[in-house]
Amino acid sequence: MVMRFLTASAAKVILNAIRAGMSEVEVSLDLGRTSSTIRVDVYERDIDKLKKIVADPSSVYFIRDGEYYKAAISRDHFYKLMPTGENTAPALVIDGVLMHRVKETNPMDDASSKAVHCAKGGFNMLEVCTGLGYSTIACLSRGVASIITIEKDHDVLDLARINPWSKEIFDNPHVTVIEGDAIDVIREFDNRQFDSILHDPPRFTMATELYTKEFYRDLFRVLKSNGVMFHYVGSPGARHRRIDLQKGIMSRLRKVGFLQIRRRKNVFGITAKKP
């Protein structure tokens, strides 16, 4: 199924071409991954829909079988893809909360900054919380042999499946995507199964179970000796309430056996090593 994607900027390009009486215009229909020359008359009947998209710059839309849809899901929570700039991957937003760093960076570059701390050529990796798969893709680009990535939220994976920037995680033989609760899934893995771990949970208030000593003990168990874990934390509450979430995490990691525990301030995370 061929899907065409539009953001406010792409819709504006098409609208301006229609108003100028152009027959063709160059625009991206896959959120900036590529550009193509399209016939303008195909969109002339959709001027009102294009105007609606232009008026909604914080959303991504797609066209399927001639119908226009917002790239969003509303069930227990509200999920959507949000543009982050020209020719950059969209961000995931859940209930209005951004799941990626976008200030002075973009989701793909942010993912790469995490991968550099835990992904090396030939590694067999575990990732906790797939999201849109950008960290998985960043680890693959560093030459890992395999990566098992766990995502609890079916709606998040559904958005990833339609996102042009997430395609690689679903058609790569080096990637295994497991839909399930990491608390349960991790118990199925062998001791010392992974060379490294990328633990990228949602913010603390959204998934407290992924920040507990019990879960860290499971992460420690499945990691090989001399294996490293990168744990993304962010900085919720640090500026206004002076809450040091990382300090408590570092204490719990130490109690379950991790050593060489270091803050990585530039990527808002922590690295820890299993002796």
N, C-alpha and C positions, 0 to 999 in steps of 0.2 A: 504494500500500500504506500503510494507516494503522498507525503504530507508536505505542505508548504507552510513555512513559519513567517510570521510578521511581527515586528515590533513597531513602536510609534515612528521611529526614524525610517524604517523601510516603507511603512504605509505612506509616510509623507512624501517619499521619493516618487511613489506610484501616483499619488494624488497630484503632485506638481506636474508630472508628465502628462496626465490626463488633461489638466487645465491648459497646458502649453500646446496641446494638440499633437503630441509626439506619438509615433507609432510603436516605438520600442524604447526601453530604458534598462540600464544595468542596475541590478539590485541583488541583495542576498535574500534567499528564501530558506536558508538553513541556519539562521542566527549568526551569520558572519563567518561560517566555516569556508564557504565559497561564494562567489558572485556569478550571476548569469544574466544574459540579456533576455528580457521577457517581452511579450506582446502586450501593449497597454490596453488594447480594446477588450481583452479578457476580463479586465477589472472595471470597465466603465459602468456596468450595472451595479457595482458594489460600492459606489461612492460613499453612501451613508455608513456602511460598515467600516470603510477605511477611515472615515472621520472619527468614528467611535474609538478605533485603535489609536489614532493620533492623540486623542484626548485622554488616553490611559497609558502613559509612558512607563508605569511601573509593572506592566503585565506583558506576557508573551501570548500571542494568538497563533492558531494554526488553522489551515484550511484542509478539509478532508471531504472528498466527494462533493465538492462545491459548497459545503457548509462551513461557517466560521465558528470556532470555539476558542474560549480562553483556556490556556494551559494551566488548569486549576482543578482541584478536587475538593469537594465539601462534603465531609461525612462527620465523624467524631471531631475532626479538626479541619481547619482550612489550609490547604496546601496550594502553592502556586510557584511557577517559574517567574523570576524577575530579571529583566535585562540589566546588565552591569556596564554597558558601554559598547562601542563599535568593535566588532570582530572579537568579542570576548564571550566566554561561557556565561550562561545565565546562573543566577543564584537560586537556591531553594529558600522559600519563606514558609514558615509554619505558624499559623495564628499571629501573623504580623511580625514574627521574630526571624531575623536573618540567620541562616545556618552557615554562612560563609563570611569571611573577612572581605570587605570590598573597599575600605578606606585606604587609599594610596596603594591598592593592589587590585587583583581580580581573582576569581575563584580558582583558576588553573594555576596561577603563580603562587597563590597561597598554598595549594595542595603540594606543589613542588617544594616549597620551603619546609613542609613537614616531612616529605619523603626523603629528603637529603639526610635526615637524622636516623633513618632506620632501614632504608632500602639499598641493597648492594647487589651487584651481579651474582647470579646463581643462588640467591637466597630463596628459601621457601617461607613465605610470610603469612601472617594472620592479620586481618584488619577487622576491627570492631566498629560497626556503624558505617555502612557503605555510602549512605546518602545518594548523591548523584553520580558517585563513582570517580570523582576527579582525583582523589588520593590514590585509588587503585591504578588509574591511568598513569599518574606520576611515578608510582613505584615500577610499573612495567617499563616506563621510559628509561629507568635506571638499570634495567636488565635483570630483574628478579626472575627466578625460574618458575615460580608459581605463587599465587596469592589466593587464599580463601578469605572471602569478605562476607560479613554477616550483617543483615539488615532486618530489623523487627517489623518495620512499618510497610505494609503492602502498598499503601498509597504513594509513599516515597518511591518505591521501585517502579510503580506504574508511570510516574512522571519521568523517572530516569529512562524508561523504555522508549518514550517518545522524544526525549531530548537528543538532538543531533550530537551534542558534545559528550554524551554518555554511551554512545553506540559501542565503543570498543570493549566495554566490560561484559557485554552479552554475546559477543561473537569471537572471543579470544580463548583458545584452548588452554592458556596459562591461568585463566581466572575461573574460580568457582564461586558463584553467588549463592549464599544460603539465606533463605527467608526464614527467620525465626528469632526467638529471644536469645540474645547472647548468653544470658545467665544459664540457660538450659543447654544451648548448643555447645558451649565450651567444654562441658562435661563429657562430650562424646570424643574429644580429641585425646591422643596419647600423651603421656609424659614426654617432655622435651621434643615435641614434634616440629616446632618452628624455630627458624633462625632469628627472626625478629617479629615485632608486633607494632602495628600502628593502631593506637587506641584513640578514637576520635568521637567521643560521645557528645550528645547535645549538652547544652548548658546544665549545670548541676540541678537546678530546680525542675528540669524536665525529665531527668533520668538519674535520680539519686542512687539507684541500685548499681549503676555502673561506676560509682565512686567509692564503693565500700571495701573494707579490708578483705571480706570474703571473696569478692570478685577479683581483687588484685591477687589473692592467693591462687586462684585458678589461672590467671594470666601467668603468674610465676611458674606454675606447674608445667604448663605446655611449652614454655620457652626453653631452648637449649642452654647449656652452660656457655657463658660468654655472650649470650644473646642480649640484644638491646631492645628496649621498648621506648617508643615516643608516645607520650600521653598529651593530647591537646586539652588545654584547660580554659583558655580565654582569660578574661579579667573581669568577670561580673562583680559589681559592687566595689571594686578596688578604688576607683576614683572618688566616689561620693561617700561610701560608708567605711572605707578603709578595711575592707574584708580581704584577708589573705588566704584565699581558697587553696592556693598552691602549697602553702605551708602545711596544712592538714593532710593534703594528698601525699606530700613527701614523707610525712611521718608514718602514714599507713603503709606506703611502699617499703619503707625501711623495716617495719615490723614483720612483713611477710618474707623478707630476705633480700630485697633488691639493694644493690650498692651503687656507688658512683652516681648518685641521684643529683641531677643538675637542672637548674632553671634555664630555659631557652627563651629569654625575654623577647627576642626579635620575632619569635613565632608563637608566643603566648603558650608555651608548653613546657614539658618536663621530659628529660631522658633519664632512663634508669637501666642498670645492667644486672644480669643474673650471674653470680660468681660460678 
